[in-house]
Amino acid sequence: MKGRVGDRLLVHGTVVGQPDRQGEILEVRGENGDPPFLVRFEDGSETLVYPGPDAVIEPKEEIAR
């Protein structure tokens, strides 16, 4: 999974009733766009994320449309 600053990270809920989370990638700390990513989520929290199979990256170009 490759990411860039400004891309949106969508993490799908893995338990019934758990909402999806989305946030903006603030930093890419791996090499060549690889995780981990520093992400600011909708609630304002910032955390280092190693995305799993329940996550999708939406490129910032698609967000702007």
PQR file with spaces between the fields and no chain letter, atoms N, CA, C, O and H, PARSE charges and radii, in Angstrom:
ATOM       1  N    MET     1       0.858   -1.175    0.000 -0.4000 1.5000
ATOM       2  CA   MET     1       0.000    0.000    0.000 -0.0000 2.0000
ATOM       3  C    MET     1       0.901    1.234    0.000  0.5500 1.7000
ATOM       4  O    MET     1       1.746    1.402    0.880 -0.5500 1.4000
ATOM       5  N    LYS     2       0.711    2.077   -0.982 -0.4000 1.5000
ATOM       6  CA   LYS     2       1.499    3.309   -1.118 -0.0000 2.0000
ATOM       7  C    LYS     2       0.622    4.509   -0.799  0.5500 1.7000
ATOM       8  O    LYS     2      -0.546    4.551   -1.186 -0.5500 1.4000
ATOM       9  H    LYS     2       0.024    1.941   -1.696  0.4000 1.0000
ATOM      10  N    GLY     3       1.179    5.477   -0.100 -0.4000 1.5000
ATOM      11  CA   GLY     3       0.447    6.685    0.240 -0.0000 2.0000
ATOM      12  C    GLY     3       1.313    7.916    0.043  0.5500 1.7000
ATOM      13  O    GLY     3       2.537    7.832   -0.064 -0.5500 1.4000
ATOM      14  H    GLY     3       2.128    5.443    0.214  0.4000 1.0000
ATOM      15  N    ARG     4       0.646    9.062   -0.001 -0.4000 1.5000
ATOM      16  CA   ARG     4       1.337   10.348   -0.123 -0.0000 2.0000
ATOM      17  C    ARG     4       0.668   11.338    0.817  0.5500 1.7000
ATOM      18  O    ARG     4      -0.492   11.176    1.195 -0.5500 1.4000
ATOM      19  H    ARG     4      -0.348    9.130    0.087  0.4000 1.0000
ATOM      20  N    VAL     5       1.417   12.355    1.181 -0.4000 1.5000
ATOM      21  CA   VAL     5       0.856   13.408    2.023 -0.0000 2.0000
ATOM      22  C    VAL     5      -0.349   14.001    1.315  0.5500 1.7000
ATOM      23  O    VAL     5      -0.286   14.334    0.132 -0.5500 1.4000
ATOM      24  H    VAL     5       2.359   12.486    0.874  0.4000 1.0000
ATOM      25  N    GLY     6      -1.453   14.132    2.054 -0.4000 1.5000
ATOM      26  CA   GLY     6      -2.680   14.684    1.504 -0.0000 2.0000
ATOM      27  C    GLY     6      -3.689   13.636    1.080  0.5500 1.7000
ATOM      28  O    GLY     6      -4.868   13.946    0.914 -0.5500 1.4000
ATOM      29  H    GLY     6      -1.504   13.861    3.016  0.4000 1.0000
ATOM      30  N    ASP     7      -3.241   12.382    0.899 -0.4000 1.5000
ATOM      31  CA   ASP     7      -4.182   11.309    0.560 -0.0000 2.0000
ATOM      32  C    ASP     7      -5.091   11.038    1.751  0.5500 1.7000
ATOM      33  O    ASP     7      -4.753   11.365    2.889 -0.5500 1.4000
ATOM      34  H    ASP     7      -2.283   12.130    1.034  0.4000 1.0000
ATOM      35  N    ARG     8      -6.248   10.437    1.479 -0.4000 1.5000
ATOM      36  CA   ARG     8      -7.195   10.079    2.535 -0.0000 2.0000
ATOM      37  C    ARG     8      -7.077    8.588    2.814  0.5500 1.7000
ATOM      38  O    ARG     8      -7.076    7.771    1.894 -0.5500 1.4000
ATOM      39  H    ARG     8      -6.522   10.172    0.555  0.4000 1.0000
ATOM      40  N    LEU     9      -6.978    8.243    4.095 -0.4000 1.5000
ATOM      41  CA   LEU     9      -6.951    6.851    4.503 -0.0000 2.0000
ATOM      42  C    LEU     9      -8.322    6.491    5.052  0.5500 1.7000
ATOM      43  O    LEU     9      -8.804    7.117    5.996 -0.5500 1.4000
ATOM      44  H    LEU     9      -6.979    8.907    4.843  0.4000 1.0000
ATOM      45  N    LEU    10      -8.947    5.480    4.461 -0.4000 1.5000
ATOM      46  CA   LEU    10     -10.248    4.996    4.908 -0.0000 2.0000
ATOM      47  C    LEU    10     -10.036    3.638    5.563  0.5500 1.7000
ATOM      48  O    LEU    10      -9.512    2.714    4.941 -0.5500 1.4000
ATOM      49  H    LEU    10      -8.555    4.971    3.695  0.4000 1.0000
ATOM      50  N    VAL    11     -10.447    3.525    6.824 -0.4000 1.5000
ATOM      51  CA   VAL    11     -10.314    2.266    7.555 -0.0000 2.0000
ATOM      52  C    VAL    11     -11.717    1.768    7.858  0.5500 1.7000
ATOM      53  O    VAL    11     -12.464    2.407    8.599 -0.5500 1.4000
ATOM      54  H    VAL    11     -10.873    4.275    7.330  0.4000 1.0000
ATOM      55  N    HIS    12     -12.069    0.634    7.287 -0.4000 1.5000
ATOM      56  CA   HIS    12     -13.405    0.065    7.466 -0.0000 2.0000
ATOM      57  C    HIS    12     -13.524   -0.583    8.839  0.5500 1.7000
ATOM      58  O    HIS    12     -12.585   -1.217    9.319 -0.5500 1.4000
ATOM      59  H    HIS    12     -11.462    0.115    6.686  0.4000 1.0000
ATOM      60  N    GLY    13     -14.689   -0.420    9.468 -0.4000 1.5000
ATOM      61  CA   GLY    13     -14.960   -1.062   10.745 -0.0000 2.0000
ATOM      62  C    GLY    13     -14.918   -2.571   10.600  0.5500 1.7000
ATOM      63  O    GLY    13     -15.390   -3.111    9.599 -0.5500 1.4000
ATOM      64  H    GLY    13     -15.452    0.095    9.078  0.4000 1.0000
ATOM      65  N    THR    14     -14.360   -3.258   11.582 -0.4000 1.5000
ATOM      66  CA   THR    14     -14.216   -4.714   11.494 -0.0000 2.0000
ATOM      67  C    THR    14     -15.212   -5.454   12.381  0.5500 1.7000
ATOM      68  O    THR    14     -15.268   -6.684   12.370 -0.5500 1.4000
ATOM      69  H    THR    14     -13.976   -2.820   12.395  0.4000 1.0000
ATOM      70  N    VAL    15     -15.995   -4.704   13.147 -0.4000 1.5000
ATOM      71  CA   VAL    15     -16.976   -5.296   14.043 -0.0000 2.0000
ATOM      72  C    VAL    15     -18.335   -4.696   13.700  0.5500 1.7000
ATOM      73  O    VAL    15     -18.424   -3.511   13.379 -0.5500 1.4000
ATOM      74  H    VAL    15     -15.949   -3.705   13.157  0.4000 1.0000
ATOM      75  N    VAL    16     -19.384   -5.493   13.762 -0.4000 1.5000
ATOM      76  CA   VAL    16     -20.731   -4.997   13.470 -0.0000 2.0000
ATOM      77  C    VAL    16     -21.020   -3.786   14.347  0.5500 1.7000
ATOM      78  O    VAL    16     -20.846   -3.831   15.565 -0.5500 1.4000
ATOM      79  H    VAL    16     -19.312   -6.456   14.022  0.4000 1.0000
ATOM      80  N    GLY    17     -21.461   -2.708   13.715 -0.4000 1.5000
ATOM      81  CA   GLY    17     -21.786   -1.486   14.440 -0.0000 2.0000
ATOM      82  C    GLY    17     -20.618   -0.529   14.600  0.5500 1.7000
ATOM      83  O    GLY    17     -20.817    0.618   15.001 -0.5500 1.4000
ATOM      84  H    GLY    17     -21.602   -2.672   12.726  0.4000 1.0000
ATOM      85  N    GLN    18     -19.404   -0.972   14.297 -0.4000 1.5000
ATOM      86  CA   GLN    18     -18.239   -0.089   14.387 -0.0000 2.0000
ATOM      87  C    GLN    18     -18.169    0.760   13.118  0.5500 1.7000
ATOM      88  O    GLN    18     -18.130    0.220   12.012 -0.5500 1.4000
ATOM      89  H    GLN    18     -19.243   -1.904   13.971  0.4000 1.0000
ATOM      90  N    PRO    19     -18.153    2.078   13.270 -0.5600 1.5000
ATOM      91  CA   PRO    19     -18.133    2.926   12.070  0.2800 2.0000
ATOM      92  C    PRO    19     -16.774    2.915   11.372  0.5500 1.7000
ATOM      93  O    PRO    19     -15.745    2.619   11.979 -0.5500 1.4000
ATOM      94  N    ASP    20     -16.799    3.238   10.098 -0.4000 1.5000
ATOM      95  CA   ASP    20     -15.554    3.429    9.354 -0.0000 2.0000
ATOM      96  C    ASP    20     -14.882    4.694    9.871  0.5500 1.7000
ATOM      97  O    ASP    20     -15.541    5.598   10.384 -0.5500 1.4000
ATOM      98  H    ASP    20     -17.635    3.478    9.605  0.4000 1.0000
ATOM      99  N    ARG    21     -13.551    4.745    9.727 -0.4000 1.5000
ATOM     100  CA   ARG    21     -12.804    5.948   10.097 -0.0000 2.0000
ATOM     101  C    ARG    21     -12.095    6.463    8.859  0.5500 1.7000
ATOM     102  O    ARG    21     -11.693    5.689    7.990 -0.5500 1.4000
ATOM     103  H    ARG    21     -13.015    4.011    9.310  0.4000 1.0000
ATOM     104  N    GLN    22     -11.947    7.775    8.788 -0.4000 1.5000
ATOM     105  CA   GLN    22     -11.186    8.344    7.694 -0.0000 2.0000
ATOM     106  C    GLN    22     -10.320    9.465    8.221  0.5500 1.7000
ATOM     107  O    GLN    22     -10.678   10.166    9.167 -0.5500 1.4000
ATOM     108  H    GLN    22     -12.273    8.404    9.494  0.4000 1.0000
ATOM     109  N    GLY    23      -9.173    9.619    7.586 -0.4000 1.5000
ATOM     110  CA   GLY    23      -8.254   10.658    8.005 -0.0000 2.0000
ATOM     111  C    GLY    23      -7.314   11.030    6.880  0.5500 1.7000
ATOM     112  O    GLY    23      -7.240   10.353    5.855 -0.5500 1.4000
ATOM     113  H    GLY    23      -8.881    9.050    6.817  0.4000 1.0000
ATOM     114  N    GLU    24      -6.604   12.111    7.088 -0.4000 1.5000
ATOM     115  CA   GLU    24      -5.658   12.616    6.096 -0.0000 2.0000
ATOM     116  C    GLU    24      -4.250   12.190    6.469  0.5500 1.7000
ATOM     117  O    GLU    24      -3.847   12.298    7.627 -0.5500 1.4000
ATOM     118  H    GLU    24      -6.664   12.661    7.921  0.4000 1.0000
ATOM     119  N    ILE    25      -3.504   11.703    5.484 -0.4000 1.5000
ATOM     120  CA   ILE    25      -2.107   11.345    5.710 -0.0000 2.0000
ATOM     121  C    ILE    25      -1.295   12.627    5.820  0.5500 1.7000
ATOM     122  O    ILE    25      -1.249   13.427    4.885 -0.5500 1.4000
ATOM     123  H    ILE    25      -3.832   11.615    4.543  0.4000 1.0000
ATOM     124  N    LEU    26      -0.653   12.816    6.976 -0.4000 1.5000
ATOM     125  CA   LEU    26       0.162   13.997    7.223 -0.0000 2.0000
ATOM     126  C    LEU    26       1.635   13.758    6.908  0.5500 1.7000
ATOM     127  O    LEU    26       2.333   14.660    6.446 -0.5500 1.4000
ATOM     128  H    LEU    26      -0.691   12.166    7.735  0.4000 1.0000
ATOM     129  N    GLU    27       2.100   12.537    7.161 -0.4000 1.5000
ATOM     130  CA   GLU    27       3.494   12.167    6.903 -0.0000 2.0000
ATOM     131  C    GLU    27       3.541   10.720    6.434  0.5500 1.7000
ATOM     132  O    GLU    27       2.750    9.881    6.867 -0.5500 1.4000
ATOM     133  H    GLU    27       1.533   11.804    7.537  0.4000 1.0000
ATOM     134  N    VAL    28       4.481   10.449    5.545 -0.4000 1.5000
ATOM     135  CA   VAL    28       4.771    9.081    5.124 -0.0000 2.0000
ATOM     136  C    VAL    28       6.159    8.774    5.674  0.5500 1.7000
ATOM     137  O    VAL    28       7.149    9.379    5.260 -0.5500 1.4000
ATOM     138  H    VAL    28       5.124   11.130    5.194  0.4000 1.0000
ATOM     139  N    ARG    29       6.222    7.840    6.600 -0.4000 1.5000
ATOM     140  CA   ARG    29       7.495    7.568    7.272 -0.0000 2.0000
ATOM     141  C    ARG    29       8.248    6.376    6.705  0.5500 1.7000
ATOM     142  O    ARG    29       9.406    6.154    7.057 -0.5500 1.4000
ATOM     143  H    ARG    29       5.419    7.349    6.937  0.4000 1.0000
ATOM     144  N    GLY    30       7.611    5.609    5.834 -0.4000 1.5000
ATOM     145  CA   GLY    30       8.295    4.496    5.183 -0.0000 2.0000
ATOM     146  C    GLY    30       8.981    4.979    3.917  0.5500 1.7000
ATOM     147  O    GLY    30       8.867    6.143    3.534 -0.5500 1.4000
ATOM     148  H    GLY    30       6.670    5.789    5.547  0.4000 1.0000
ATOM     149  N    GLU    31       9.689    4.075    3.281 -0.4000 1.5000
ATOM     150  CA   GLU    31      10.381    4.413    2.039 -0.0000 2.0000
ATOM     151  C    GLU    31       9.447    4.253    0.844  0.5500 1.7000
ATOM     152  O    GLU    31       8.631    3.332    0.808 -0.5500 1.4000
ATOM     153  H    GLU    31       9.783    3.129    3.592  0.4000 1.0000
ATOM     154  N    ASN    32       9.566    5.143   -0.124 -0.4000 1.5000
ATOM     155  CA   ASN    32       8.821    5.055   -1.390 -0.0000 2.0000
ATOM     156  C    ASN    32       7.308    4.995   -1.203  0.5500 1.7000
ATOM     157  O    ASN    32       6.618    4.298   -1.947 -0.5500 1.4000
ATOM     158  H    ASN    32      10.229    5.892   -0.094  0.4000 1.0000
ATOM     159  N    GLY    33       6.794    5.716   -0.220 -0.4000 1.5000
ATOM     160  CA   GLY    33       5.353    5.779   -0.013 -0.0000 2.0000
ATOM     161  C    GLY    33       4.788    4.661    0.845  0.5500 1.7000
ATOM     162  O    GLY    33       3.572    4.556    1.008 -0.5500 1.4000
ATOM     163  H    GLY    33       7.355    6.282    0.384  0.4000 1.0000
ATOM     164  N    ASP    34       5.660    3.825    1.394 -0.4000 1.5000
ATOM     165  CA   ASP    34       5.209    2.713    2.233 -0.0000 2.0000
ATOM     166  C    ASP    34       4.881    3.183    3.654  0.5500 1.7000
ATOM     167  O    ASP    34       5.380    4.214    4.104 -0.5500 1.4000
ATOM     168  H    ASP    34       6.647    3.910    1.262  0.4000 1.0000
ATOM     169  N    PRO    35       4.030    2.410    4.361 -0.5600 1.5000
ATOM     170  CA   PRO    35       3.721    2.706    5.763  0.2800 2.0000
ATOM     171  C    PRO    35       4.980    2.602    6.625  0.5500 1.7000
ATOM     172  O    PRO    35       5.969    1.993    6.217 -0.5500 1.4000
ATOM     173  N    PRO    36       4.939    3.188    7.794 -0.5600 1.5000
ATOM     174  CA   PRO    36       3.773    3.737    8.486  0.2800 2.0000
ATOM     175  C    PRO    36       3.448    5.153    8.014  0.5500 1.7000
ATOM     176  O    PRO    36       4.279    5.853    7.434 -0.5500 1.4000
ATOM     177  N    PHE    37       2.195    5.546    8.289 -0.4000 1.5000
ATOM     178  CA   PHE    37       1.707    6.883    7.970 -0.0000 2.0000
ATOM     179  C    PHE    37       1.288    7.582    9.252  0.5500 1.7000
ATOM     180  O    PHE    37       0.696    6.967   10.138 -0.5500 1.4000
ATOM     181  H    PHE    37       1.520    4.978    8.760  0.4000 1.0000
ATOM     182  N    LEU    38       1.595    8.859    9.346 -0.4000 1.5000
ATOM     183  CA   LEU    38       1.030    9.674   10.417 -0.0000 2.0000
ATOM     184  C    LEU    38      -0.281   10.227    9.870  0.5500 1.7000
ATOM     185  O    LEU    38      -0.296   10.923    8.854 -0.5500 1.4000
ATOM     186  H    LEU    38       2.076    9.359    8.626  0.4000 1.0000
ATOM     187  N    VAL    39      -1.381    9.911   10.555 -0.4000 1.5000
ATOM     188  CA   VAL    39      -2.714   10.242   10.051 -0.0000 2.0000
ATOM     189  C    VAL    39      -3.473   11.079   11.075  0.5500 1.7000
ATOM     190  O    VAL    39      -3.451   10.792   12.272 -0.5500 1.4000
ATOM     191  H    VAL    39      -1.368    9.346   11.380  0.4000 1.0000
ATOM     192  N    ARG    40      -4.154   12.134   10.578 -0.4000 1.5000
ATOM     193  CA   ARG    40      -5.077   12.910   11.418 -0.0000 2.0000
ATOM     194  C    ARG    40      -6.482   12.471   11.053  0.5500 1.7000
ATOM     195  O    ARG    40      -6.930   12.651    9.921 -0.5500 1.4000
ATOM     196  H    ARG    40      -4.172   12.367    9.606  0.4000 1.0000
ATOM     197  N    PHE    41      -7.181   11.883   12.042 -0.4000 1.5000
ATOM     198  CA   PHE    41      -8.533   11.395   11.825 -0.0000 2.0000
ATOM     199  C    PHE    41      -9.545   12.511   12.033  0.5500 1.7000
ATOM     200  O    PHE    41      -9.207   13.591   12.518 -0.5500 1.4000
ATOM     201  H    PHE    41      -6.817   11.737   12.962  0.4000 1.0000
ATOM     202  N    GLU    42     -10.798   12.236   11.658 -0.4000 1.5000
ATOM     203  CA   GLU    42     -11.875   13.237   11.712 -0.0000 2.0000
ATOM     204  C    GLU    42     -12.062   13.847   13.089  0.5500 1.7000
ATOM     205  O    GLU    42     -12.447   15.011   13.204 -0.5500 1.4000
ATOM     206  H    GLU    42     -11.073   11.359   11.264  0.4000 1.0000
ATOM     207  N    ASP    43     -11.792   13.074   14.142 -0.4000 1.5000
ATOM     208  CA   ASP    43     -11.984   13.582   15.500 -0.0000 2.0000
ATOM     209  C    ASP    43     -10.819   14.440   15.976  0.5500 1.7000
ATOM     210  O    ASP    43     -10.824   14.911   17.113 -0.5500 1.4000
ATOM     211  H    ASP    43     -11.478   12.129   14.049  0.4000 1.0000
ATOM     212  N    GLY    44      -9.806   14.651   15.108 -0.4000 1.5000
ATOM     213  CA   GLY    44      -8.666   15.492   15.443 -0.0000 2.0000
ATOM     214  C    GLY    44      -7.483   14.721   16.010  0.5500 1.7000
ATOM     215  O    GLY    44      -6.401   15.284   16.179 -0.5500 1.4000
ATOM     216  H    GLY    44      -9.801   14.268   14.184  0.4000 1.0000
ATOM     217  N    SER    45      -7.676   13.436   16.307 -0.4000 1.5000
ATOM     218  CA   SER    45      -6.569   12.646   16.846 -0.0000 2.0000
ATOM     219  C    SER    45      -5.565   12.330   15.733  0.5500 1.7000
ATOM     220  O    SER    45      -5.936   12.130   14.577 -0.5500 1.4000
ATOM     221  H    SER    45      -8.554   12.978   16.169  0.4000 1.0000
ATOM     222  N    GLU    46      -4.295   12.292   16.111 -0.4000 1.5000
ATOM     223  CA   GLU    46      -3.234   11.937   15.177 -0.0000 2.0000
ATOM     224  C    GLU    46      -2.539   10.692   15.703  0.5500 1.7000
ATOM     225  O    GLU    46      -2.235   10.596   16.892 -0.5500 1.4000
ATOM     226  H    GLU    46      -3.993   12.455   17.050  0.4000 1.0000
ATOM     227  N    THR    47      -2.292    9.749   14.821 -0.4000 1.5000
ATOM     228  CA   THR    47      -1.660    8.504   15.225 -0.0000 2.0000
ATOM     229  C    THR    47      -0.860    7.909   14.081  0.5500 1.7000
ATOM     230  O    THR    47      -1.119    8.186   12.910 -0.5500 1.4000
ATOM     231  H    THR    47      -2.540    9.827   13.855  0.4000 1.0000
ATOM     232  N    LEU    48       0.115    7.086   14.439 -0.4000 1.5000
ATOM     233  CA   LEU    48       0.919    6.380   13.463 -0.0000 2.0000
ATOM     234  C    LEU    48       0.158    5.115   13.064  0.5500 1.7000
ATOM     235  O    LEU    48      -0.253    4.342   13.929 -0.5500 1.4000
ATOM     236  H    LEU    48       0.325    6.860   15.390  0.4000 1.0000
ATOM     237  N    VAL    49      -0.031    4.898   11.755 -0.4000 1.5000
ATOM     238  CA   VAL    49      -0.868    3.807   11.273 -0.0000 2.0000
ATOM     239  C    VAL    49      -0.076    2.903   10.327  0.5500 1.7000
ATOM     240  O    VAL    49       0.593    3.369    9.404 -0.5500 1.4000
ATOM     241  H    VAL    49       0.303    5.525   11.052  0.4000 1.0000
ATOM     242  N    TYR    50      -0.172    1.612   10.583 -0.4000 1.5000
ATOM     243  CA   TYR    50       0.288    0.586    9.666 -0.0000 2.0000
ATOM     244  C    TYR    50      -0.984   -0.045    9.114  0.5500 1.7000
ATOM     245  O    TYR    50      -1.515   -0.969    9.731 -0.5500 1.4000
ATOM     246  H    TYR    50      -0.716    1.234   11.333  0.4000 1.0000
ATOM     247  N    PRO    51      -1.492    0.419    7.974 -0.5600 1.5000
ATOM     248  CA   PRO    51      -2.787   -0.044    7.476  0.2800 2.0000
ATOM     249  C    PRO    51      -2.819   -1.548    7.218  0.5500 1.7000
ATOM     250  O    PRO    51      -1.849   -2.142    6.747 -0.5500 1.4000
ATOM     251  N    GLY    52      -3.950   -2.133    7.538 -0.4000 1.5000
ATOM     252  CA   GLY    52      -4.167   -3.554    7.289 -0.0000 2.0000
ATOM     253  C    GLY    52      -5.059   -3.745    6.076  0.5500 1.7000
ATOM     254  O    GLY    52      -5.284   -2.806    5.313 -0.5500 1.4000
ATOM     255  H    GLY    52      -4.738   -1.651    7.920  0.4000 1.0000
ATOM     256  N    PRO    53      -5.570   -4.955    5.894 -0.5600 1.5000
ATOM     257  CA   PRO    53      -6.396   -5.254    4.728  0.2800 2.0000
ATOM     258  C    PRO    53      -7.758   -4.557    4.759  0.5500 1.7000
ATOM     259  O    PRO    53      -8.477   -4.556    3.760 -0.5500 1.4000
ATOM     260  N    ASP    54      -8.109   -3.967    5.895 -0.4000 1.5000
ATOM     261  CA   ASP    54      -9.382   -3.257    6.019 -0.0000 2.0000
ATOM     262  C    ASP    54      -9.261   -1.785    5.658  0.5500 1.7000
ATOM     263  O    ASP    54     -10.203   -1.020    5.866 -0.5500 1.4000
ATOM     264  H    ASP    54      -7.524   -3.967    6.707  0.4000 1.0000
ATOM     265  N    ALA    55      -8.113   -1.375    5.119 -0.4000 1.5000
ATOM     266  CA   ALA    55      -7.866    0.035    4.817 -0.0000 2.0000
ATOM     267  C    ALA    55      -7.713    0.258    3.309  0.5500 1.7000
ATOM     268  O    ALA    55      -7.268   -0.623    2.574 -0.5500 1.4000
ATOM     269  H    ALA    55      -7.348   -1.996    4.950  0.4000 1.0000
ATOM     270  N    VAL    56      -8.097    1.462    2.874 -0.4000 1.5000
ATOM     271  CA   VAL    56      -8.000    1.865    1.472 -0.0000 2.0000
ATOM     272  C    VAL    56      -7.471    3.283    1.436  0.5500 1.7000
ATOM     273  O    VAL    56      -7.837    4.111    2.270 -0.5500 1.4000
ATOM     274  H    VAL    56      -8.458    2.177    3.471  0.4000 1.0000
ATOM     275  N    ILE    57      -6.613    3.565    0.472 -0.4000 1.5000
ATOM     276  CA   ILE    57      -6.118    4.932    0.289 -0.0000 2.0000
ATOM     277  C    ILE    57      -6.825    5.558   -0.893  0.5500 1.7000
ATOM     278  O    ILE    57      -6.886    4.976   -1.976 -0.5500 1.4000
ATOM     279  H    ILE    57      -6.316    2.892   -0.207  0.4000 1.0000
ATOM     280  N    GLU    58      -7.362    6.753   -0.675 -0.4000 1.5000
ATOM     281  CA   GLU    58      -7.997    7.526   -1.737 -0.0000 2.0000
ATOM     282  C    GLU    58      -7.043    8.674   -2.079  0.5500 1.7000
ATOM     283  O    GLU    58      -6.836    9.570   -1.261 -0.5500 1.4000
ATOM     284  H    GLU    58      -7.313    7.225    0.205  0.4000 1.0000
ATOM     285  N    PRO    59      -6.458    8.651   -3.292 -0.5600 1.5000
ATOM     286  CA   PRO    59      -5.493    9.692   -3.669  0.2800 2.0000
ATOM     287  C    PRO    59      -6.104   11.091   -3.611  0.5500 1.7000
ATOM     288  O    PRO    59      -7.291   11.275   -3.883 -0.5500 1.4000
ATOM     289  N    LYS    60      -5.279   12.070   -3.255 -0.4000 1.5000
ATOM     290  CA   LYS    60      -5.789   13.439   -3.107 -0.0000 2.0000
ATOM     291  C    LYS    60      -6.354   13.991   -4.411  0.5500 1.7000
ATOM     292  O    LYS    60      -7.207   14.877   -4.380 -0.5500 1.4000
ATOM     293  H    LYS    60      -4.315   11.921   -3.034  0.4000 1.0000
ATOM     294  N    GLU    61      -5.894   13.481   -5.567 -0.4000 1.5000
ATOM     295  CA   GLU    61      -6.440   13.933   -6.839 -0.0000 2.0000
ATOM     296  C    GLU    61      -7.922   13.567   -6.952  0.5500 1.7000
ATOM     297  O    GLU    61      -8.714   14.344   -7.487 -0.5500 1.4000
ATOM     298  H    GLU    61      -5.201   12.761   -5.593  0.4000 1.0000
ATOM     299  N    GLU    62      -8.298   12.392   -6.452 -0.4000 1.5000
ATOM     300  CA   GLU    62      -9.697   11.967   -6.503 -0.0000 2.0000
ATOM     301  C    GLU    62     -10.554   12.748   -5.504  0.5500 1.7000
ATOM     302  O    GLU    62     -11.745   12.957   -5.735 -0.5500 1.4000
ATOM     303  H    GLU    62      -7.655   11.761   -6.018  0.4000 1.0000
ATOM     304  N    ILE    63      -9.955   13.172   -4.407 -0.4000 1.5000
ATOM     305  CA   ILE    63     -10.695   13.930   -3.387 -0.0000 2.0000
ATOM     306  C    ILE    63     -11.077   15.302   -3.941  0.5500 1.7000
ATOM     307  O    ILE    63     -12.163   15.807   -3.657 -0.5500 1.4000
ATOM     308  H    ILE    63      -8.987   13.002   -4.219  0.4000 1.0000
ATOM     309  N    ALA    64     -10.180   15.910   -4.736 -0.4000 1.5000
ATOM     310  CA   ALA    64     -10.385   17.253   -5.257 -0.0000 2.0000
ATOM     311  C    ALA    64     -11.536   17.324   -6.279  0.5500 1.7000
ATOM     312  O    ALA    64     -12.088   18.398   -6.516 -0.5500 1.4000
ATOM     313  H    ALA    64      -9.298   15.500   -4.967  0.4000 1.0000
ATOM     314  N    ARG    65     -11.886   16.201   -6.869 -0.4000 1.5000
ATOM     315  CA   ARG    65     -12.940   16.212   -7.908 -0.0000 2.0000
ATOM     316  C    ARG    65     -14.296   16.407   -7.350  0.5500 1.7000
ATOM     317  O    ARG    65     -15.273   16.437   -8.098 -0.5500 1.4000
ATOM     318  H    ARG    65     -11.437   15.329   -6.677  0.4000 1.0000
